[in-house]
Amino acid sequence: MISQNLFDETLLENQDVFDYTDDQAVKETIDEFFQQKQRLEHISLTHPLSSKGKRDRELQRRFVNSLVVENNIDVATLILKGLQQNHQQQQQQQQSPITQERQDNEKDKIIDEEEEEDINDGDSEEKNSNQRMILSLWHLLLHNNIWTKLIDSVAVAVANDNNNDNDNAVSLLSTTSAALIDFVVALFPDSSLSLHPLAHDLKKIISPFWFEENNRNRNVNVDVDNDHDKTTKTSVCYRLLEESVAAAPTTTTIIDNNNNLPLSLVQMARILCNGCEDNKKSFVKAGIERCQQIDNKTGLELLVDCLGDGNNIDFGDGTSSSSSSSSSELSSSFLLARETCRLFAVLSKYQPLAEPIEPSAKPGAAPLVSSAHANVKEFHKTGVLPRLHKIAKGCLQQLRQDDADTNNDVDVIVVVPVNETADDDDNDDVDRNYIQHRQELLCESLSALRTMAIDNDIVQNMIALGILDTVRNSLEVVVQVATAMTSSSSSTSSSADTTVPSSLLILTSSSLALATATLGLVRNLCANDEVKTTICKSSLPCILQVMQHFLDDDKGVPESQQVQQQHNKGEQIAQSNNTMKESRRTKSHAILEEHACGILAAMALRQPQNAHAIVEGDGHVLIFQAMRAFPFKVTLQRQACLAVRNIASRLESDVDKTKLLDAGAEDVLLSIAGSHPASSEEAYAALRDLGLTPDIFKLDEYGKATRSTTESFGTVKSNFRPIYE
């Protein structure tokens, strides 16, 4: 990749030789590098002598000087935070904070090139400029090897102080580590930009300092009679987490006495591991090491302690069982639990598409191997599942306050937000924070549980904890909110009062995130035959109602308001903004419908009674509606084809198969799913099980379609000879 200096030198040379104007010189230089197939997304495509160009290059110079010359990490961190805030500002205006990161992390699952181009075309110039500046700073860090120089300078300073005063050296190391953590957190924004190839390369350079084991002298009391210094190996990240936990009286006060260090450590670990399989392996491997200061726990067990006990998480919204805690401390406790859930979710899933260059593409290199299965097994040993389920159950129970008194087996204290001295507006803000924070943590805990439901043993453990009741209650909440949204949008009255409790009405803005997280967990639980039959009997109507609601969802804007918006003065601007919102919402809707189709496919597999129940509930109609609604989402098309095939192959009555054909199965499978190579085989199998005789065509290198000669099992008499002659 070229540098900013090379781009500027080439631009000025072209302008001097050919007497170009500033705009002509920029355009000619860009075309020249494009012809050379150079990547320019990390380059400020401005004239170096223009006002914008001078600001960009001055920012780059300040960033490098603050790290290399001045050795001032705080200045570089402030620069990164400013760029990151501007980069995320538009996304936060269009998305709720609950769905923002989940959509970014799952972007690789449903990405569509045509839709992505439309989104990029609608991005503002300022947003593109901030993104380029972030990428340019990443390139400067890599190109100039700044991180290695920064770590070396820190090591030299600590060594010099250690020779003079050991206490000062420890203090300097703690201060410097905190500054470095803030720098790394500010370096990578919580968006899809963190999966860029430059970010991947930078993470692989930064992570060894934090995750790899290093020798360190620590005072360990082996026994009463023998107190001595013992040399052990531990990573910097877990060592800092260990010291923070050791200084806290209880696990519920980990943050309160340690200046948010555990929160910063967990957030940094999630950022460095997201999209980088090697970093995940290093982090979990280092976490297996024993931490001898705290009851001989492992690093992973300390990480589980960051979730709290699950009973009494403080959310920082004015509600707490402890009247002596301040709102800032409560917020920190909630943030730590949320970030820990996100970290477990990242470590427990495989992200092959996030790897820009797989090692298998290099000659003689080992193939990319997932560590997700091994990681989940290690997490399971630490007892993380009961903590996560307790958090999800507690948040859900507090969101369903109407059922709190009727449920006798609830062991979570329900706290109702009350502020008698505040006015009505303040009470509304407290209520909204109360609902938003609990739903946000509920979604994150359900997502973490989904990524850990990888085998039958873990699923059975979840069943024993009561996960089926939690899932059913969550689906019922989503259905209640969907019913309230439908009734309020169709009603002529301006009042929002319905039969749904008022605490659930605020969930309407983020009910999609809760529904997606719940269906994702149900999808993984349905890998077990007994479990999926139980879910089919108890929750199939709710699943189909959720599918129907979000297929009919018109982005939450009633038709009367849509007509009124057409007469506004800013019609063109509003229409452009709505197009971007619908495009983003379409991705989230597609993920939800994909989960729903995957659930129906798993339910019908080897279970004729489940297949019949799906058809009786018009589940096949919803599958075809989802396929028509998202014709370019290949992963959804594949899951839908599998669902149709499993349903058709298990139906004992021809009348039920006729229902599938009458609903338009042949047209959808041929024209939509059959047009994608990744879902064509599943579409062919579904058509065959419906009693049809489709043909498969293959495209050669010239784009010419030819009939496939592949024979299906059973269509041609076998020539197998059981006895050799």
Helices and strands as residue ranges (DSSP letters): H 4-18, H 22-35, H 51-68, H 73-94, H 97-105, H 107-110, H 113-121, H 125-143, H 146-164, H 166-187, G 192-195, H 197-211, E 213-221, E 227-235, H 236-247, G 251-253, H 261-273, H 277-287, E 290-291, E 297-298, H 299-305, H 327-347, G 352-354, G 359-361, H 372-381, H 384-399, G 401-403, H 424-452, H 456-465, H 467-490, H 502-505, G 506-510, H 511-525, H 529-552, H 559-565, H 571-604, H 608-616, H 619-629, H 634-650, H 654-662, H 665-671, G 673-675, H 677-689, E 697-699, E 705-707
